[in-house]
């Protein structure tokens, strides 16, 4: 299966709704899945950073994966996030988590321990060997403190058959263009940055794994499809209206920003797990004003 075709468009890094007591709110989870699918996103990513995966227990992660399959009912593909900085533990998760219903695994690069480029290469090579699903690299140095350099991405793409793509969130347009120029023709390259998705698709990316699509699935996925169809005038018009929403969403923290939007829209309760706290009062007022307009 060529992920470059299957995952073309908008993937939504789905939030994990919580009840006031901190438990996963599965009723709201159901609401969110239906909301984004009805909004015409192309696929769903469960257990991403936006889903607060670092604060979820392994039993919770297993339950969320199964519940996502159950509610999605094959309406769109599902990608599962399995990433971290303990290679051995991740191999165990790849071998034991319920991944039969997933089309691929999105794996963020190791954070905190800051491996060398060779360390990153060997880490992903080991994951790919253990996984029976294609691996999508996730480069987000703003969170991990270590960039996967373009040469390392291209080396993995060429050397390791089970590495099928990358979610690029470095914010470095030159690096992105180098990957797009040098990657194998069937290698999926998607944006990991809502703010830059429009210009990055114009440069050749096949879509985006989005935070904003939780709150604005129809508008955001329309923008992405317009970009992919080279209707840049329409795409820019939609994107211009969303720029303020991006600013509010990412001013303090993700997913505190997008959860403030979703709470104001009545889709979920504004509950997060520590160390993440709800959006500050000033920004919350900005969210309310944006939605009124």
GINOR-V434214 format. One record per residue. RES is the residue in one small letter. SS is DSSP state (~ for helix, > for strand, _ for the rest). PSI is psi in whole degrees, -180 to 180 (NA if undefined). NEAR is the number of other ideal C-beta (glycine too) atoms within 8 Angstrom. Layout:
# GINOR-V434214
res={RES	RES}
ss={SS	SS}
psi={PSI	PSI}
near={NEAR	NEAR}
This chain:
# GINOR-V434214
res={x	x	x	x	x	x	x	x	x	x	x	x	x	x	x	x	x	x	x	x	x	x	x	x	x	x	x	x	x	x	x	x	x	x	x	x	x	x	x	x	x	x	x	x	x	x	x	x	x	x	x	x	x	x	x	x	x	x	x	x	x	x	x	x	x	x	x	x	x	x	x	x	x	x	x	x	x	x	x	x	x	x	x	x	x	x	x	x	x	x	x	x	x	x	x	x	x	x	x	x	x	x	x	x	x	x	x	x	x	x	x	x	x	x	x	x	x	x	x	x	x	x	x	x	x	x	x	x	x	x	x	x	x	x	x	x	x	x	x	x	x	x	x	x	x	x	x	x	x	x	x	x	x	x	x	x	x	x	x	x	x	x	x	x	x	x	x	x	x	x	x	x	x	x	x	x	x	x	x	x	x	x	x	x	x	x	x	x	x	x	x	x	x	x	x	x	x	x	x	x	x	x	x	x	x	x	x	x	x	x	x	x	x	x	x	x	x	x	x	x	x	x	x	x	x	x	x	x	x	x	x	x	x	x	x	x	x	x	x	x	x	x	x	x	x	x	x	x	x	x	x	x	x	x	x	x	x	x	x	x	x	x	x	x	x	x	x	x	x	x	x	x	x	x	x	x	x	x	x	x	x	x	x	x	x	x	x	x	x	x	x	x	x}
ss={_	_	~	~	~	~	_	_	>	>	>	>	>	_	_	_	_	>	_	_	_	_	_	>	_	~	~	~	~	~	~	~	~	~	~	~	~	~	_	_	_	_	>	>	>	>	_	_	~	~	~	_	~	~	~	_	_	~	~	~	~	~	~	~	~	~	~	~	~	~	~	~	_	_	_	_	>	>	>	>	>	_	_	_	_	_	~	~	~	~	~	~	~	~	~	~	_	_	_	_	_	_	_	>	>	>	>	>	_	_	_	_	_	_	_	_	~	~	~	~	~	~	~	~	~	~	~	~	~	~	_	_	_	>	>	>	>	>	>	_	~	~	~	~	_	_	_	_	_	~	~	~	~	~	~	~	~	~	~	_	_	_	>	>	>	>	>	>	_	_	_	_	~	~	~	~	~	~	~	~	~	~	_	_	_	_	_	>	>	>	>	_	_	~	~	~	~	~	~	~	~	~	~	_	_	_	>	>	>	>	_	~	~	~	_	_	~	~	~	~	~	~	~	~	~	~	~	~	_	_	_	~	~	~	~	~	~	~	~	~	~	~	~	~	~	~	~	~	~	~	_	_	_	_	_	~	~	~	~	~	~	~	~	~	_	_	_	_	_	_	_	_	_	_	_	_	_	_	_	_	~	~	~	~	~	~	~	~	~	~	~	~	_}
psi={132	107	-24	-32	-44	-38	32	126	-140	120	142	124	95	136	159	109	143	151	172	-33	0	-9	156	132	93	-28	-45	-32	-45	-46	-45	-43	-46	-39	-47	-34	-43	-25	1	30	155	-28	167	139	116	147	36	-179	-36	-26	10	36	-36	-19	6	142	165	-43	-39	-42	-44	-45	-40	-42	-50	-42	-38	-47	-44	-43	-36	-38	43	17	-35	160	154	130	139	133	122	101	166	-166	13	95	-44	-43	-39	-38	-42	-42	-40	-31	-19	-23	151	92	4	-32	2	148	-25	171	129	123	108	147	157	135	160	-49	-6	64	162	173	-36	-37	-42	-43	-49	-36	-53	-33	-40	-40	-45	-37	-35	-20	137	6	151	145	133	119	151	109	111	72	-22	-24	-33	-17	15	122	136	109	154	-41	-36	-42	-47	-39	-45	-42	-37	-34	-31	109	-35	2	113	-9	-177	140	110	115	35	-23	2	102	-35	-43	-44	-44	-33	-42	-46	-33	-40	-11	152	151	-23	14	124	128	113	154	146	21	105	-39	-32	-1	-44	-56	-31	-37	-38	-28	-13	-2	154	4	-151	146	113	148	-47	-27	-13	-45	-32	59	-42	-52	-47	-45	-30	-42	-45	-46	-39	-41	-45	-28	9	23	73	-27	-47	-43	-43	-39	-44	-46	-39	-38	-24	-13	-44	-37	-43	-46	-45	-39	-37	7	-37	-56	146	127	18	-39	-53	-32	-31	-42	-49	-36	-44	-30	-5	18	-35	170	151	63	135	166	136	142	10	136	161	160	146	162	-44	-46	-36	-38	-37	-37	-46	-43	-42	-46	-31	-37	NA}
near={5	6	13	11	6	10	18	9	13	15	17	14	14	15	14	11	13	12	10	6	4	7	6	12	12	7	6	11	15	9	10	15	13	9	10	14	12	7	11	9	17	12	15	16	16	13	12	12	12	12	16	13	11	5	7	13	5	7	6	9	12	10	9	15	16	9	10	14	10	7	10	12	5	4	5	10	10	14	17	15	17	12	9	9	7	6	10	6	8	13	11	8	10	15	6	5	10	8	12	4	7	11	12	15	15	15	14	12	15	14	11	7	6	6	10	5	10	7	9	14	11	8	12	15	11	10	14	12	7	8	12	4	11	13	14	16	14	14	14	13	11	6	8	11	7	11	8	13	8	9	7	11	14	11	9	13	12	6	6	9	4	9	13	11	15	15	14	15	12	11	7	7	10	6	12	14	10	9	14	11	6	7	11	6	4	6	11	11	13	15	15	11	11	14	7	10	16	11	8	14	16	8	10	7	14	11	16	15	14	15	13	13	15	17	11	11	16	8	10	16	15	10	14	16	10	12	14	11	6	5	8	9	6	8	14	9	8	13	10	7	8	14	9	8	12	11	8	14	14	11	7	8	8	10	13	13	17	15	15	15	15	15	11	9	8	4	9	13	10	9	12	12	7	6	3	10	7	9	11	6	5	6	13	11	8	9	14	9	8	10	9	5	4}
